[in-house]
Amino acid sequence: MSFLRTIQVVNVRWFNATAWYGLELARLLNAAGHESRVVALAGTETFEKAESMGLRPVAMPLNAKNPLEFPGLLRDMSRLIRAFRPDVVNCHRGESFLFWGMLKGMGGYALVRTRGDQRLPKGNLPNRILHTRVADAVVATNSVMTRHFAEKMHVPADRLYTILGGVDTARFRFDPEGRAAVRARYGLADEDFVVGLLGRFDRVKGQRETIAALSRLVNSGMRNIRLLLFGFSTATLQEEVEAWIREAGMGDYVTITGKVPDVAACLSALDAGVVASLWSETIARAALEIMACGRPLVSTSVGVMPDLLPASALVPPGDVDALADVLRRAATDAVWRRELTEACSKRIAALGDADFLNQTLAVYADACSRRRRS
């Protein structure tokens, strides 16, 4: 497309996958010669991350619930629209979506709603009007959400899109030297089969279930299996995770790394990755990074994961026995592991950051064309 000005509305407090999706999209657009501004909540992780990425975020109280704050918010939004003159406004959260819709007539921009939240939107009449008549395009980040928009919200097929996101394949790729260095760092032998879970410490991420699954394997005689937990305290404290490890008798088999600077090298050190989430994963950033590093991945069947992996690599969320079985297969069935690795590599080939950008630009082109015709 020709030069575009976009506003990415990323009013997310924590730097989660939804926030990453919006900020990464702004970064890619800017790098491609377009101009994107990020609107975020002041004093939040997302705002600070946007600043560190050089995105010059604009602070607005977009999640305000007090009606007395609405006039000031609408004034600030109007000023930004007049000064920046966006071609597209992309809302990555629902708060303030109505306000951006109200200002479309003044700004003349196309309005896009990207839904990366795990919660399915309500199919009430006002919400259906917002998504089917006010929005010029609706983007879902997985097929479950796409089906919901189509079947329950009745969003027309010609304005409904699925974009899973993308991964920087120049940064995330298999690193043989890094693999050797990381395995040496954590005392991992060549014969050890190393499983890794990348994600903040939070109940949703399934660290406890993963520890329990590996405990079953160890107790059945698999003494060469190891688990790296690439995570750190958030909603769940590291001390609680350490208690789970002790309770399972897995102190010799599980290592907590904390934050690591060399993520690609750490992922390359794995023999298999696991996404054990109990819910969520509507945008699976960690899964894409593991797959991009050439590692086979097994997962629970939540969110976007069925869009990424073959059915044989998926298990029900929270099913420790099924998770143990699929990890056992990954560790002992070399043919299946090689086939899974090939399937992951083939899938990630269409999920690079260039794909993410180009798919989004195609949506923006359609939305702008639709806006001009209306």
C-alpha positions, 0 to 999 in steps of 0.5 A: 500500500501507499503511505498510511497513518495508523493509530494503534489503540492498545489500552492494556495495563499489562504487557500481555500477548494482546499488548505485544500484538498491537505494539509489534504491529506499530513497530512493523508498520513504522519500519516499513515506512508507514507512520503509527502512533500508539495510544495507551494507558499512562503508567502501565507496563504497555506504555513503558514498553511502547516507550522503550520500543521508540513508539512515542505513545500517547497517554489517554484514560481510555478505560475511564468508567466515570461519565464525567471523564468522557468529555475530556477524553473525547476532546483529547481523542479529537485533538489527536485525530485532527493533528495526526489525520489517521487513515486507520484506527485499530482498537485492540481492546473494546474500551473506547471502541464506541468513542472511536466509532463516534469520531469516524465522521470527523476523522474520516478514518477506517475503524478496525477492531482486533480481538485478541482477548480470550473472552468471546464478545457478547452478541447483544444488539449494540455490540453487533451494531458496533462490529457489523456497521460501525467497524470497517473490518474485524480481525480475530487472532484465532479461528474460534474467535472468527467463528464466533464473530461469523455465527453469533455476531453476524459479522459479514464475511467480507469484513471479517479476517483472521490474522494469527500474528507473526514472529521475527524469524531473523531473531528467533531461529535455531542457534546451535552454539547457543544451544550448547552454551545454554545446556552447559549453563544449566548442567544439562547432559547430551543424553538429557531430554529437555522440555521447556515452558516459556511464560510468566508464572501464572495459574493459566500457564499450566506450570503446575500441571507440567511439573506433575506430568514430568513427575509421572514420567520420572516415576515411571522410569524416565530419569533423563527428562528435564524441565526448564521453566523460563518464567518469573513471578507475576500473578503466581510467585516463584516461591509458590512454583518452587513449592510445587517442585518440592511437593512433586519431588522434582528438585533434581529435574526442574530448573527455573531460569528467571528472565533470560537475555538470550531467549532464542539460544534458550529455546534452541537448547530444548528438545521439545517445547510445551504450552500447557495453558489452561485457557487463553492463548488467543495469541500464542507468542511463546508458541511461535517463538519456540516453533521458529527456533526449530523445536517440536511443540506440544500443547493443550487445545486452547485458543489459537493452538489448534490453528498451529499444531496437528491434532496429535500434538494437542491434549485437553487443558488440565489433563495431566495424564494426557500431557504426560503421554504426549511428552513421553511420545515426544521423548521416545518416538523419534519418528513422530518427533521428527514429523512434528518438528517438520509440521511446526517448521512448515506452519511457521514458514507462513507466520513471519513478521513480514506475513503479519505485516502484509496480511494486516496491510491487506485488511487496512486496504480493504477497510479504507476502500470500504470506508471511501464507498460508504 
